[in-house]
Amino acid sequence: MKIEFYKYQGTGNDFILLDNRENMYSNITPRQVNFLCHRRFGVGADGLMMLSEKPGFDFEMTYFNSDGNTSSMCGNGGRCIVKFASMLGIKKTNYNFYAVDGAHEAEIDLNGEVRLKMKDVDDVEFSYTYYVLNTGSPHYVKSVPDVNQLDVVAEGREIRNSKEFAREGINVNFIETIDDDTIYVRTYERGVEDETYSCGTGVTASALISAHNDNGFNRVEVKTRGGRLSVEFEKISDKKFKNIWLCGPAEMVFKGETKVSI
């Protein structure tokens, strides 16, 4: 099967994007996705997304992890697919698209950066050393004193495969506070089973638990290995957040054609 693909990245979180509006790729298999995402034998990416038609929406986003399996919401992927939609001619001031966790709003600002509205968070689980919350994908968040010195892959893999989380899997985020408004986040992603340069839902989860205001509007700047993002939101309580927006760059890297076996 011949595939025409586009490669996008958002703060180093990279994706293969397919235009599936004519259902050309609806029967793609997990093995084919895994091959395309392989960094030595395929195109190479953290995941693959298809843009498809969806009645009542500008488009539908279907996301696959690099292991070939469909997955939960991807924040950086959501921002990239909005830029992809614009490149394909779907020109909007405000986008309304459908993903695995429901409807999302998005907009492209005058600088070309994408603001993506994330799902509200209604619960945060607290433990002595970490937090667990779902921002479209499940996340474990832990503060550390020097995130650059941490072996994120080893420690993240151990937590992700621990008895508590092994069956469903969880994304593991380690955060260091830089100042009152800025944090540095490194993430081990399930499905990729490695550290990624950035994780949108992980950045969002980390920003929420780092909110310094008692309530009301917050904006947290987030440094990742792949660049900087910001998260804006309203804090209702320590466990409830709404009007959450993930903001940052998303760029096309290249386009091409390749073949995968059926």
C-alpha positions in Angstrom: 0.0 0.0 0.0 1.4 3.4 -1.0 1.0 6.1 1.6 1.3 9.8 1.2 2.2 11.2 4.6 3.1 14.5 6.3 5.5 14.8 9.2 4.7 17.4 11.9 6.2 18.2 15.3 5.1 20.2 18.4 8.0 21.0 20.7 9.8 17.9 19.5 6.8 15.5 19.9 6.7 14.2 16.3 3.9 12.6 14.3 3.0 11.1 11.0 -0.2 12.6 9.6 -2.5 11.0 7.0 -5.3 12.7 5.1 -8.1 10.1 5.5 -11.1 12.2 4.3 -11.6 9.7 1.5 -11.1 6.7 3.8 -7.9 5.6 2.0 -6.2 4.6 5.2 -9.1 3.4 7.4 -7.9 -0.2 7.2 -4.4 0.5 8.4 -3.2 -2.2 10.8 -1.2 -1.9 14.1 1.7 -3.6 12.4 1.8 -1.0 9.6 1.5 1.9 12.0 4.4 0.4 14.1 6.5 0.0 11.0 5.9 3.6 9.8 6.7 5.0 13.3 10.0 3.0 13.6 12.9 5.3 13.6 15.2 3.0 11.7 13.0 1.1 9.3 10.1 3.5 8.8 9.5 7.3 8.7 10.0 7.6 12.4 7.6 9.3 14.9 6.2 9.2 18.4 2.7 8.5 16.9 0.5 8.5 13.8 -2.7 10.4 13.3 -5.5 10.3 10.7 -7.7 13.3 9.8 -11.1 12.1 8.7 -14.6 13.5 8.0 -17.0 13.7 11.0 -20.5 15.1 10.6 -21.0 18.2 12.8 -17.3 18.8 13.2 -14.5 20.2 11.1 -12.7 16.8 11.2 -12.1 13.8 13.4 -8.7 13.0 14.9 -7.7 9.3 15.3 -4.4 8.8 17.2 -2.1 5.7 17.3 0.9 5.3 19.5 4.1 4.2 17.9 3.5 0.7 19.0 0.6 0.6 16.5 -2.3 0.7 19.0 -5.0 3.4 19.2 -4.6 5.5 22.2 -6.1 8.2 24.4 -5.9 12.0 23.6 -2.6 13.5 22.6 -2.3 17.2 23.3 0.7 18.0 21.0 -0.9 15.8 18.4 -4.1 17.8 18.6 -2.2 21.0 18.0 -0.3 19.5 15.1 -3.5 18.1 13.4 -5.1 21.6 13.6 -2.1 23.0 11.6 -2.4 20.0 9.2 -6.1 20.8 8.7 -5.3 24.4 7.9 -2.6 23.3 5.4 -5.2 21.0 3.7 -7.5 23.9 3.2 -9.8 23.7 6.2 -9.4 27.3 7.1 -11.2 28.4 10.3 -10.9 31.1 12.9 -12.1 28.6 15.5 -11.8 24.8 15.0 -14.2 22.2 16.4 -12.9 18.7 16.0 -13.6 15.3 17.5 -11.1 13.1 19.3 -11.2 9.9 21.4 -12.1 11.9 24.5 -14.8 14.0 22.8 -15.1 17.4 21.2 -12.2 19.9 21.2 -11.9 23.6 20.3 -8.8 25.1 18.9 -7.5 28.3 17.2 -4.3 29.4 15.4 -3.0 32.7 16.6 -1.3 35.4 14.5 2.1 34.0 15.2 1.0 30.6 13.9 0.9 29.0 17.3 -2.0 26.7 18.3 -4.3 27.1 21.3 -6.1 23.8 22.1 -8.8 23.4 24.6 -8.4 20.4 26.8 -11.0 18.4 28.7 -12.0 19.7 32.2 -10.4 17.9 35.1 -12.8 16.8 37.8 -10.6 14.8 40.1 -7.0 14.6 41.2 -5.7 11.8 43.3 -3.1 12.8 45.9 -0.4 10.5 47.3 2.5 11.3 49.6 4.9 11.7 46.7 2.9 12.0 43.5 -0.4 13.0 41.9 -2.6 11.1 39.4 -5.0 12.8 37.1 -6.6 12.4 33.6 -6.2 15.3 31.1 -7.4 13.2 28.2 -4.8 10.6 29.0 -3.9 9.3 32.5 -0.8 10.9 34.1 1.4 10.3 37.1 3.1 13.5 38.2 6.0 13.7 40.7 8.2 16.7 41.7 11.9 16.2 41.7 14.7 18.6 42.7 16.8 18.3 39.5 15.0 16.8 36.6 18.0 16.9 34.3 19.9 14.5 36.5 17.1 12.0 36.6 17.1 8.7 34.6 13.6 9.3 33.2 13.5 6.1 31.1 14.5 3.8 34.0 12.3 5.5 36.7 9.4 6.1 34.3 9.4 2.5 33.1 9.4 1.2 36.6 6.4 3.3 37.6 4.5 2.6 34.4 5.0 -1.2 34.8 4.4 -1.2 38.6 1.6 -3.4 40.0 -0.8 -0.4 40.4 -0.5 0.8 36.8 0.8 -2.1 34.7 -2.5 -3.3 33.2 -3.8 0.0 31.8 -0.5 1.8 31.7 0.2 5.4 32.7 2.3 8.3 31.5 4.9 9.4 34.0 5.9 13.0 34.4 8.8 14.4 36.5 8.6 18.1 37.2 11.1 20.7 38.6 9.9 24.1 39.7 11.9 26.9 38.0 10.1 29.9 39.5 6.6 30.9 40.5 5.3 30.7 36.9 7.6 28.2 35.3 8.2 24.5 35.5 10.4 22.0 33.6 8.7 18.7 32.7 10.2 15.4 31.3 7.8 12.6 30.4 7.9 8.8 29.9 5.0 7.9 27.6 3.2 4.6 27.6 2.8 3.2 24.0 6.0 4.9 23.0 7.7 3.2 26.1 10.4 5.8 26.1 10.9 9.4 27.0 9.5 11.9 24.5 10.7 15.4 23.9 7.4 16.7 25.0 3.9 15.4 25.9 0.9 17.8 25.7 -1.4 16.1 28.1 1.5 15.5 30.4 2.5 19.2 30.3 -1.1 20.0 31.0 -1.3 17.7 34.0 1.9 19.0 35.4 0.8 22.6 35.0 -2.5 22.0 36.8 -0.9 20.5 39.9 1.7 23.3 39.9 -1.0 26.1 40.1 0.0 28.7 42.6 -3.2 30.7 42.9 -5.8 29.5 45.4 -8.4 29.8 42.7 -9.2 31.7 39.5 -7.1 32.2 36.4 -3.7 30.6 36.1 -1.0 30.6 33.4 2.0 28.2 33.8 5.0 28.4 31.5 6.4 24.9 30.8 9.9 24.1 29.6 10.3 20.7 27.9 13.3 19.0 26.1 11.7 20.1 22.8 10.8 23.7 23.6 8.4 25.8 25.6 4.6 25.5 26.0 2.1 27.3 28.2 -1.1 26.2 29.9 -3.9 28.5 30.8 -6.8 27.4 33.1 -9.3 28.2 35.8 -8.6 26.5 39.1 -11.9 25.8 41.0 -10.3 23.7 43.7 -7.3 21.5 44.2 -9.2 18.7 42.4 -11.2 20.7 39.8 -10.0 22.7 36.8 -11.9 24.1 33.8 -11.3 26.2 30.6 -7.9 24.5 30.1 -5.9 25.6 27.1 -2.6 24.1 25.9 -0.7 26.7 23.8 2.4 26.5 21.7 4.0 25.9 18.3 3.2 23.1 15.8 5.1 22.9 12.5 5.3 20.7 9.4 8.7 19.1 9.0 8.3 17.4 5.6 6.0 15.4 3.3 6.7 12.2 1.4 5.5 8.9 0.0 6.3 5.4 1.2 5.0 1.9 0.9 4.0 -0.6 3.5 3.1 -4.3 3.0 -0.5 -5.4 3.3 
